[in-house]
Amino acid sequence: MNEELIISVANILEEWNPLGEQASSISELDGYHTEAIDILSSTRILKQPVRKALATVLSQAFGLSLDEAQLNHSMKSYTMLILLLVSREWFT
């Protein structure tokens, strides 16, 4: 997997910071790097839509349960950014 793509997705997650203030209390967070790999793997290997991959990974990694309203509000622009990055990777 392309490290540049992983870093780009991790940066998007870090900017969004779905954990909020809890992020500072998680010592193994590593700038959402692991979650970025999981999201990209889910989209590429499992063929999950980016939105579903984001929700699943965040739920499994941090126990975040995002309802539809939260998903729609918070993830719309971030999902599009990740989708563009993933698409660029697939077609280059």
C-alpha positions in Angstrom: 0.0 0.0 0.0 1.3 3.5 -0.9 2.7 5.2 2.2 1.9 8.6 0.8 -1.8 7.6 0.5 -1.8 6.3 4.1 -0.3 9.5 5.4 -2.8 11.6 3.4 -5.8 9.7 4.8 -4.2 9.8 8.4 -3.9 13.6 8.0 -7.5 13.9 7.0 -8.5 11.9 10.0 -6.3 13.9 12.3 -7.8 17.2 11.0 -11.3 15.8 11.5 -10.3 14.3 14.9 -13.4 12.1 15.4 -12.2 11.4 19.0 -12.2 15.0 20.0 -10.5 15.6 23.3 -10.2 11.9 24.0 -7.5 11.7 21.3 -4.9 13.1 23.7 -5.6 10.3 26.2 -4.9 7.5 23.7 -1.2 6.7 23.8 -1.3 4.3 20.8 -3.2 6.6 18.5 -0.1 7.4 16.3 -1.9 10.1 14.3 -4.6 7.8 13.0 -2.0 6.0 10.9 -3.3 2.5 11.8 -6.9 3.6 11.2 -5.9 5.0 7.8 -4.5 1.7 6.8 -7.6 -0.1 8.0 -9.9 2.3 6.1 -7.9 1.9 2.9 -7.7 -1.8 3.2 -11.5 -2.0 3.7 -12.1 0.0 0.6 -9.6 -1.8 -1.5 -9.8 -5.4 -0.3 -13.3 -5.7 1.0 -14.7 -3.2 -1.6 -16.6 -1.3 1.1 -17.7 2.2 0.3 -15.5 4.8 2.0 -18.3 6.0 4.2 -19.0 2.5 5.5 -15.3 1.8 6.0 -14.9 5.0 8.0 -17.8 4.2 10.2 -16.7 0.6 10.7 -13.1 1.3 11.5 -13.9 4.1 13.9 -16.5 2.0 15.6 -14.2 -1.0 16.0 -11.0 1.0 16.9 -12.5 3.4 19.4 -16.0 2.2 20.2 -17.5 5.2 18.5 -21.1 4.7 17.5 -21.9 7.3 14.9 -25.6 7.6 14.0 -26.8 8.6 10.6 -27.0 12.3 11.5 -23.4 12.4 12.8 -22.2 10.4 9.7 -24.0 12.8 7.4 -22.7 15.9 9.1 -19.2 15.0 10.0 -18.1 12.7 7.3 -19.4 14.2 4.1 -16.4 16.3 3.2 -13.9 13.9 4.7 -15.4 10.9 2.9 -15.1 12.8 -0.4 -11.4 13.7 0.2 -10.6 10.1 1.1 -12.6 8.8 -1.9 -10.6 11.1 -4.2 -7.3 9.9 -2.8 -8.3 6.2 -3.1 -9.6 6.7 -6.6 -6.4 8.4 -7.6 -4.4 5.5 -6.2 -6.5 2.9 -8.0 -6.2 4.5 -11.4 -2.5 5.5 -11.4 
